[in-house]
Amino acid sequence: TGAQNATFNNNITYLCNNNTLPYGNNTGNNNQENANPFFTDYPALGGPFSWEHDYSLQQGSPALLSGINSTNIGLTGGAYPLQNLKGNSRTPIVTEISMPNSSVPLNGTLQGNIKARVRD
C-alpha cells in the first residue's frame, strides 16, 4: 500500500486486505487478483513467511510461466529464480563487515571485507 505512480506488471495478489492491482494512480498489466498461487506447502488461510513452508509452485498454479518473458511469478521466477526453498535458505548470512579506511576522498575507492557463511 501507499505506492504512487508505480507500475505493477505480472503480479499475483492472494489473501490480502485489498487485492486490487493496480490501485490508485498506479498502472500495470497482466496482474492476477486474489489468485491462489498453489504453493506446495503453505497454510490454506495464509500466514507469515516461514522457512518451514515450501513456496515452490504446484502444477496448475496461475504463477507458472505468467511472469515477464514467460518466467514464473514470485521467488521461483524472474532472472534469478530461487530453488529448494523449503528449510533453511542457502543464501549466505553475512557475519562480519570491515572497512579498513575511515574516510574516502571524493571519487575515491572504498575497499572492504565481508565474511559470510551458509545457513546450517
C-alpha positions as CSV (number, residue, x, y, z in Angstrom):
1,T,0.0,0.0,0.0
2,G,1.0,3.6,-0.4
3,A,2.7,3.3,-3.7
4,Q,2.1,6.2,-6.1
5,N,2.8,6.5,-9.8
6,A,4.2,2.9,-9.8
7,T,3.8,0.2,-12.4
8,F,2.7,-3.2,-11.4
9,N,3.1,-5.9,-14.1
10,N,2.7,-9.6,-13.9
11,N,1.8,-9.8,-10.1
12,I,-0.5,-12.0,-8.1
13,T,-2.4,-11.0,-5.0
14,Y,-3.9,-13.5,-2.7
15,L,-5.3,-13.3,0.9
16,C,-4.8,-9.6,1.0
17,N,-6.9,-6.9,2.7
18,N,-7.1,-5.3,-0.8
19,N,-6.3,-7.5,-3.8
20,T,-6.7,-4.7,-6.4
21,L,-3.7,-4.2,-8.7
22,P,-3.0,-1.6,-9.9
23,Y,-4.7,0.7,-7.4
24,G,-4.9,4.5,-7.0
25,N,-2.8,6.4,-9.7
26,N,-0.6,3.3,-10.4
27,T,-0.6,1.5,-13.7
28,G,0.1,-2.1,-14.8
29,N,-0.9,-5.1,-16.9
30,N,-1.3,-8.9,-16.6
31,N,-1.9,-8.9,-12.9
32,Q,-4.0,-11.6,-11.3
33,E,-6.1,-10.5,-8.3
34,N,-6.9,-12.9,-5.4
35,A,-5.5,-15.9,-7.3
36,N,-4.2,-18.8,-5.2
37,P,-0.6,-19.4,-6.3
38,F,-0.8,-23.1,-5.1
39,F,2.4,-23.2,-3.1
40,T,3.5,-26.7,-2.3
41,D,3.2,-26.2,1.5
42,Y,1.5,-23.1,2.8
43,P,-1.4,-22.7,5.2
44,A,-4.8,-22.6,3.5
45,L,-5.8,-19.4,5.3
46,G,-2.4,-17.8,4.9
47,G,0.3,-16.9,7.4
48,P,3.7,-15.1,7.8
49,F,6.8,-16.2,5.9
50,S,8.5,-19.3,7.4
51,W,11.5,-21.3,6.2
52,E,9.3,-24.3,7.1
53,H,6.9,-23.6,4.2
54,D,7.7,-24.8,0.7
55,Y,7.0,-21.9,-1.7
56,S,7.6,-23.9,-4.9
57,L,4.7,-23.9,-7.3
58,Q,2.4,-26.9,-7.9
59,Q,1.1,-27.8,-11.4
60,G,-1.9,-25.7,-12.2
61,S,-0.5,-22.6,-10.4
62,P,-1.5,-19.4,-12.1
63,A,2.0,-18.1,-11.4
64,L,3.7,-20.7,-13.7
65,L,5.0,-19.1,-16.8
66,S,2.9,-16.0,-16.2
67,G,5.7,-13.6,-15.5
68,I,7.7,-11.3,-17.8
69,N,9.3,-13.3,-20.6
70,S,7.2,-16.3,-19.6
71,T,9.1,-16.9,-16.3
72,N,7.3,-17.9,-13.1
73,I,5.8,-15.1,-10.9
74,G,7.4,-14.9,-7.5
75,L,10.5,-16.4,-5.8
76,T,11.0,-19.2,-8.3
77,G,10.8,-16.9,-11.4
78,G,12.5,-13.9,-13.0
79,A,16.1,-13.5,-13.9
80,Y,17.4,-15.0,-10.7
81,P,15.0,-17.7,-9.5
82,L,15.4,-19.3,-6.1
83,Q,15.2,-23.1,-5.9
84,N,15.0,-25.5,-3.0
85,L,13.1,-23.1,-0.7
86,K,11.9,-25.5,2.0
87,G,14.0,-25.4,5.1
88,N,16.9,-23.0,5.6
89,S,17.9,-20.9,2.6
90,R,21.3,-21.5,1.1
91,T,21.6,-17.7,0.9
92,P,24.7,-16.7,2.7
93,I,24.5,-15.0,6.1
94,V,26.8,-12.0,6.5
95,T,28.7,-12.4,9.8
96,E,31.3,-9.6,9.5
97,I,31.9,-6.4,7.5
98,S,35.1,-4.4,8.0
99,M,36.1,-1.2,6.3
100,P,39.9,-0.5,6.8
101,N,39.6,3.0,5.5
102,S,37.9,5.5,7.9
103,S,37.4,8.0,5.0
104,V,37.5,8.0,1.2
105,P,38.3,11.1,-0.9
106,L,35.8,12.3,-3.5
107,N,35.7,9.9,-6.4
108,G,38.0,7.6,-4.4
109,T,37.7,3.8,-4.0
110,L,36.3,2.2,-0.9
111,Q,37.6,-1.3,-0.2
112,G,36.2,-3.6,2.4
113,N,36.0,-7.2,3.6
114,I,32.9,-9.3,4.0
115,K,32.7,-12.6,5.8
116,A,29.7,-14.9,5.3
117,R,28.6,-18.4,5.9
118,V,25.9,-20.7,4.5
119,R,23.0,-21.5,6.8
120,D,23.2,-24.8,8.7
